[in-house]
């Protein structure tokens, strides 16, 4: 009797293990297929950027590495294009970093205030800020354009930098959720020792929230770097265009000449900063999101 019960229990454990193995195989197979589907366009873009115009037109859908790769597309030709690609890259760096450095500081201050300070109307103000995330940009685009035109901000970097310096609502929300998980007892102890609110923010909250701040700053940089819509609306001077607008204008000019490898080479160069940053800091991004969910 005992032997039959043991056999039945062993059989159940074996079936559960087989089910788990089958489930795991299915999940991994789905993830691998998804990864391949997403990486194939990048591989195609890279190998196509190393072709000549004639090779591209005859082997457009081929993923084979070209026999005579045209490295001059990267090291010589794209830097002679007009409008200037290097100027667009420099402009994007200036706009992105100036916005993110100041905006991250302001957003983290606001998140600390919402998470740990007590003042009248805190929750209502926070909900009002969250509500602005539900307003599509297409609705406020025209009013913003009119306002910026009246104050003389058109064809300047001000519309791209100043609003971001005032904070990012999604970053405020994310950091508030993270800071809520930091023990309030640490702040109370610091207050007893005579520390002010800014000192508590700078010496206690920021070191503990560093993973979340870094993750949000990286994601914000990627969004600012890839922004095309706003710069295309507010900027006209070729010397002030961002890299995404420059590539769009290059596409209109060089596509007529069917020089698609050169355009793809410029696109690869524009993609590299975001790709490198994500590959280097992907662990911090994923860990920060996971820890925020747990808290």
NORTA-V175056 format. One record per helix or strand. SS is the DSSP state (2 for helix, 1 for strand). FROM is the first residue (numbers start at 1). LEN is the number of residues. Records with the same first field share a line. If there is no record, write none. Layout:
SS: FROM-LEN ; FROM-LEN
//
This chain:
2: 2-47 ; 53-6 ; 72-4 ; 77-4 ; 85-32 ; 122-11 ; 137-14 ; 158-8 ; 169-12 ; 184-9 ; 197-12 ; 210-16 ; 229-6 ; 238-3 ; 243-12 ; 260-35
//
